[in-house]
Amino acid sequence: MREVAALQKEAMDMLKKTSRTFYIPITFLEPKLKKAVASAYLCMRAIDEIEDHEALGSQEKQQLLLATSKMLLSTEFDTKEYAQLVEPFKEILPEVSLRLGDWLAICPTDLVEKVKESTSEMAEGMAKWVEKNWQVKTKEDLDEYTYYVAGLVGVMLSDLWKWNADIDTDRDLAIAYGRGLQAVNILRNKDEDSERGVQFFPEGWTREDMFHYAEGNLAKADEYIKSINRKSIVLFCKLPLALAHKTLKALKNGKEKMTRAEVEATVEEVQAEV
């Protein structure tokens, strides 16, 4: 394993490459919490890239996700075993997926089990939806899918807030926070998803129905933030939420996404508010 200090720098560089939505808010957090959240984000991004990979077949994805889920539940994550697992796919998997062990290594030792547990549950849930070919038929299906890929993140973050600042948050609102962000992504990517045969809109749902679902969850996310009284954590939570609200507004107005200038202006607005 590489020196932890070097890994931490590489982790932040990887965050910057893989997420403009979360890189900036993660930098707002206090050092130990920043390491934990960065570790969690990269671990979850590692498995997300496996779930979404265009060159991997359904069986390969399920095998990789379920095996990774099982490894993450071990007392010690075996980096050599994981390297052997991904070896046949190392030419096509992105660096963020190949280096899962490194992302765990930067996590504070008293938080790593929580990150492993949450990532394991997410990987298992993703494997389930790979098997279903992401065919959402009912609102219950949509709730289940958005829980695994996003609501679970909200729950894990709430556990970290409790550990770091003794902040108690409502679990259902934490799940809604993640769900709301994911619903906006579903609306934004609907055409692209349809082209690859993926269906996240429940049967009979219109675009307006999904807007209603997104707005309902984002309203709960607004409530979620009200229970947080640590400035750095409020900043972290508020920025992705503000971007989600504005992206939803842009989509309603017929735009595909926010411009970079609009994103930068939103960052400044949120920092000024908090």
QUIGI-V863425 format. One record per residue. RES is the residue in one small letter. SS is DSSP state (alpha for helix, beta for strand, coil for the rest). NEAR is the number of other ideal C-beta (glycine too) atoms within 12 Angstrom. Layout:
# QUIGI-V863425
res-><RES RES>
ss-><SS SS>
near-><NEAR NEAR>
This chain:
# QUIGI-V863425
res-><m r e v a a l q k e a m d m l k k t s r t f y i p i t f l e p k l k k a v a s a y l c m r a i d e i e d h e a l g s q e k q q l l l a t s k m l l s t e f d t k e y a q l v e p f k e i l p e v s l r l g d w l a i c p t d l v e k v k e s t s e m a e g m a k w v e k n w q v k t k e d l d e y t y y v a g l v g v m l s d l w k w n a d i d t d r d l a i a y g r g l q a v n i l r n k d e d s e r g v q f f p e g w t r e d m f h y a e g n l a k a d e y i k s i n r k s i v l f c k l p l a l a h k t l k a l k n g k e k m t r a e v e a t v e e v q a e v>
ss-><coil coil coil alpha alpha alpha alpha alpha alpha alpha alpha alpha alpha alpha alpha alpha alpha alpha coil alpha alpha alpha alpha alpha alpha alpha alpha coil coil coil alpha alpha alpha alpha alpha alpha alpha alpha alpha alpha alpha alpha alpha alpha alpha alpha alpha alpha alpha alpha alpha alpha coil coil coil coil coil alpha alpha alpha alpha alpha alpha alpha alpha alpha alpha alpha alpha alpha alpha alpha coil coil coil coil coil coil alpha alpha alpha alpha alpha alpha alpha alpha alpha coil coil coil coil coil coil coil alpha alpha alpha alpha coil alpha alpha alpha alpha alpha alpha coil coil coil coil coil coil alpha alpha alpha alpha alpha alpha alpha alpha alpha alpha alpha alpha alpha alpha alpha alpha alpha alpha alpha alpha coil coil coil beta coil coil coil alpha alpha alpha alpha alpha alpha alpha alpha alpha alpha alpha alpha alpha alpha alpha alpha alpha alpha alpha alpha alpha alpha alpha alpha alpha alpha alpha coil coil coil coil coil alpha alpha alpha alpha alpha alpha alpha alpha alpha alpha alpha alpha alpha alpha alpha alpha alpha alpha coil alpha alpha alpha alpha alpha alpha coil coil coil beta coil coil coil coil coil coil coil alpha alpha alpha alpha alpha alpha alpha alpha alpha alpha alpha alpha alpha alpha alpha alpha alpha alpha alpha alpha coil coil coil coil alpha alpha alpha alpha alpha alpha alpha alpha alpha alpha alpha alpha alpha alpha alpha alpha alpha alpha alpha alpha alpha alpha coil coil coil coil coil coil coil alpha alpha alpha alpha alpha alpha alpha alpha alpha alpha alpha alpha alpha alpha coil>
near-><17 17 12 20 13 15 25 28 18 24 39 30 19 33 34 21 18 28 27 21 33 33 29 28 35 38 24 28 35 22 18 22 33 33 36 39 47 45 45 45 41 45 49 45 36 41 47 36 35 42 38 28 26 18 14 25 17 22 13 24 34 27 23 39 43 27 28 44 34 23 32 40 21 21 11 19 34 20 23 14 19 35 23 16 31 35 15 15 26 17 12 20 32 27 23 33 37 30 32 47 35 33 44 42 31 39 39 27 18 16 31 29 26 32 40 36 27 43 42 34 31 41 43 30 33 38 31 27 32 33 20 22 21 33 21 31 19 17 24 13 23 34 26 27 39 38 34 39 42 41 37 38 40 41 32 39 46 35 30 42 36 24 24 28 25 14 28 17 34 23 23 22 32 38 32 38 45 41 42 44 41 39 47 40 31 39 38 30 25 26 16 17 23 14 11 16 13 24 27 43 32 25 16 13 25 14 21 15 21 36 27 21 32 40 26 23 41 35 24 31 42 24 22 38 39 19 26 34 17 25 20 28 34 29 30 40 45 33 38 42 42 38 38 40 31 29 34 35 23 22 29 20 14 9 16 15 24 27 15 12 10 21 25 17 17 31 29 16 19 28 22 13 16 24>
